[in-house]
Amino acid sequence: MRNYLTELDLSVDETRRVLELAALLKGERAHGRYRTDLANRHVALYFEKPSVRTRVSFSVAVRELGGHVVELSGSNTKVGKGEDPRDFARVLGRYVSMLVARVFDQATLDDMAKDAGIPVINALSDARHPCQALADMQTIVERFGRIEGLRLAFVGEGNNVAASTGLLAAQLGMDVVVASPKGYGLPAEILSLADGFPGRLRQVIDVAEAVEDAHVLYTDTWISMGQEAEAAERRAVFGAYRLDQSALRRAGRDAIVMHCLPAVRDEEIATELMFGAASAIWDQAENRLHAQKALLLTLLDYL
């Protein structure tokens, strides 16, 4: 039995097999072919945070693999409001085959995984977003045919997406530079996890340094869920940390632009980049479906 709580929970070879399977599944779906590996199985989706892409992509993934979805949330359960996450997960493990959870605290996932007895998948926490990282890698492979030897520039806060995509990319041989305002960069413990990886993961302050000759330009919203009260302060701090034509001109000739969405147009990213020739954003969003299908099938093999 295997969990996927962080992007490093699979080995390099396992991650590569997931990406190969994701590409195969995407091709099969384009030709109207679907698998039934999850027939007669139920997957619980538990959301403490609102969700569009994660909720829909996992729901469709499970159903297209022949399975059934059970949707749960913080509003229709008592998790954290009288019921321990471990007890919640232990009971679900008697009912369903897998648990997909989108939570605030990474520790909630760790607690659930201890007692669930079934695979637990991190669909986002405040610390990590490994499913997004898988879709990001699939998108990069589609565009460049490889990950090794490429350079990714992440512009903005060193948040859960920067951590997961940065670590997975570095583990697979990509050089990653994260440009953030002072005090908003990747935690030291995240940077230390990349020690010894084939690719590098490093933190800088200067945007121009990060995007120079990059193959991939990546950004995320300045104001995430729960940070609305800091909106004015964050806009002042992150004003220079945006992707626009200036950043694209500094990047490599065939650079692509990525954003995990939702985006605030003309704030962290120029609208013309979102819909321009360099944009891989919409393929990136679609690939959440295919990468997660491949992940579900991979974890199913360990049941």
N, C-alpha and C positions, 0 to 999 in steps of 0.2 A: 504494500500500500504506500502510495507516494502523495505528498502534498506539493503545492506550488504556492508558497507564501512569499518568496522572493525570486527574482530572475536568476539567482545562482543555485536554485534548488535542483536544477537539471545540470548534468555535465555538458561540456562543449559538444560532444558527439550526440547526446540526446537532444540538445537544442537544435543542432543542425538537422537531425531527423525530423523534428517537429516542423521546421521551416520547409523542408522538402515535402512533407506530407501536406502542409498548408497550401503549397503551390499546386500539388496534385488535386486537392479537394476543390480549389478555386477553378481549376480547369474542368473538373467533372461537373461542377455546378453550372458552369457556362454552357455545358451541353445537356443540361437537364438530368444528370445522373446523381442520385443520392444514395447514401449508405444507410444501413439499419442497425448499426452496432449498438445503439442505445435502446433498441426495442424492449419494451416492458421494464425499462428503468426510469427512475424519477430523479431529477436534479433539483435541489432547493436553491433558490436565489434569495439571499438575504441582503437587504439594503438599509443601512443607517443613513445614507446620503442619497439625495435625488440623483437620477441617472437617466440618460437617453441612450447614448451609444452602447454603454456596457449592458444595460438592461435588454435592449432590443437585440444586440448582437448575440448575447448568450442565449436568450429565449429562442431566437431563430436557429442558432447552432444546435441546440438540444433537439428541437422539433425536427429539423432537417436530418438529424441522425437517428430519428425514429423514437426519441425519448419524450418524456413528459416533464413539464416545468411546474414547480410549486413556488409561488412568489410570496415572500415574507418581507417584513420591514420593521423598523423600530416602532412604528405606530400600531402594528397589529400583533406584536409580541411583547413580552415583558423582559426581554434581554436588557440587563443593566438597570432595570426598574423593579427588581425583586427576584429575577432569575439570573443565576450565574451563567455566563457564556458556555462554560464547560458542561453544565447540565443540559442546556439547550442543544448543544452539539451532540451530546451522548444520546439524547432521545431521537434527534433527527437521523443519527446513524442507524437506528433501528427501522427507519421508514424509507430512506432514500439512498441512492448510490453515491452521490457526490453533493458537496456543499460549496456554493460559490458565494462569497461574502464581500460586500463593499462597506468598509467600516471607517471610523475615525482613527482608532488606536491600533497600531500593529500588534500590540500585546493581546488584543481581543482575538485576533486570528491565531496567535500562538496558543492561547487557552483553548480555543475551539478544536484545534488540531490535536491537542493532547488526548482528548476524550471522544472525538467523533467516531473513530474506527473506520472512517471512509475518507477519501481524498478531499482536502479542503483547498480551494483556489482563492487567492487574493485577487479580487476584482477592483481593488484600490484601497489603500490606507493612506494616512497622512504621511507615512514614511516611504512607501514604495507603490509602484504601479507596474508589476511585471507583465501583465497581459498587454498593456500598451507597448512595452518594450519589444515583445514578440512581433506584434504587428509592424512596428517601426523597422525591425530587421528584415521582415518579409518585403516591405516596401523598398528598402535600400537594395536588396538582392535583385528585385524586379528591375530596378532602374540601372544598376551597375553590373549585375551579374556576379557580384562578390561583396564581401564586407572587409576582408583583410586588406590592409594598406590604404584604406580610405581615411578621410578626416571629417569629423563631425563637429560643428560649432553650435553649441546651445547658448542662446542669448536670453538672459532673464534670471529669475530666482533659481537657486539650486534646490529645487523642490523634489517631490516624489518621482515625477516624470524624468527630470534630469538625472536623478540617482539611478533609477532602474534602467533607463535607456543607455545612460553613460556606462554603467557597469557591464551590462550585457554586450554592448558594442566593444568595449575594451577587452572583455573576455574572449570575444570572437576575432580579435586582431585589429580593431579600428582605433585610431587615435581620436580622442574626444577632448575638446576644450570647452569649458563652461565659463561664460563671462557674466558676472553678477556684480551689483553694487557691493561695496564693503559692508559686511555684516549680513549679507543675504546669499552667500555662496553655499556650496555643498558642505555638509558636516565633515569634520576631519575623519570620523570613523568610516564614512562612505569612501572617501579618497583612499584610505588605507586598505580597503577591501580589494582595490585594483592592483596592489603591489604584486608584482610577479606575473601579471597578465601579459599576453602577447602585445596588446595595444595599451596606450597610455590614457589615463584619465587625470586631467589637471584643471585647476581653477585659476582664472585670471580676473582682472577687473576691466580691462580695456576691450571694448567690443571689436575694434579694428584688428587687434592682435588675434582674437578668436576666429574671426571670419576669413582672415587672409588665406586664400587658396583652398578654402574648405570645399569638400564635395557636397556636404549636406549642411544647410542652414535650418536650425530648429528653434522654435520659441513656444512659449505658453503664456496664458493670461497673467497679467500682473496681480490680479485680485481673485483669489480662489475662494471657494465656499468657506464661509466662516470669517472671512477677512474684510467684509463689506464696511465695517466701522473704520477700517484703516485706508479706505479708498483714496482719499485726498492725499494722505501722506505717501502712499505707495506710488501714486501717479507722479508725484514730485521726485521721488527717489529713482524710479525706473524710466524717467522720461527719455533718456538717451539709449535705453536698452530695447531697441525695436528692430525689426527686420524691414528694410525698405530697399529701394533701388541702389542706394549707396552701398549697403552691405552686400547686395548681390553682385555689384560690380567688383568688389574686393575678392569675392569668392572665386572658385575655379570656374573655368569657361562653361562646363556642363553641370554646374551645381544645381541641386534641387532644393526646394523649400518645403519644410514640414511644420505642422502644428497639430497638437493632439486634440484640439477643440474642447469646449466652445471658444471661439475667438471674438475679441472686441476689435472690429475692423478699424483700421487707422489708429489703433493704440499700440499694441505690441507688434502688430504686423500691418503693413500697407495693404489695402484692398487689392491693388494692382498685382501684388505678389501672390495673394491667395488665388487669384483667377488667371495668373499669367502662365506663360509657357513652362516656367521652371517649377510650378506648383505640383507637388505630389500629395497634397493634403487630402484629396477626396479618395484616392487609392489607399492612402494610409488609413482613413476611416473605414473603408470597406474591408480592409485586411484584418480588422479586429474580428470579424466574423470567421474568416478562414483560419487565422492563427489559433483562435479559441476552439474551433472544431478540432484542429489537429492536437491541441493540448488535451481536450476531453478524451479523445481516442487514445492518446498516449497514456494518460493516467488510468484509463479503463483497463489497459493491459496489465496493470499491477494489482487489480482487484482479485 
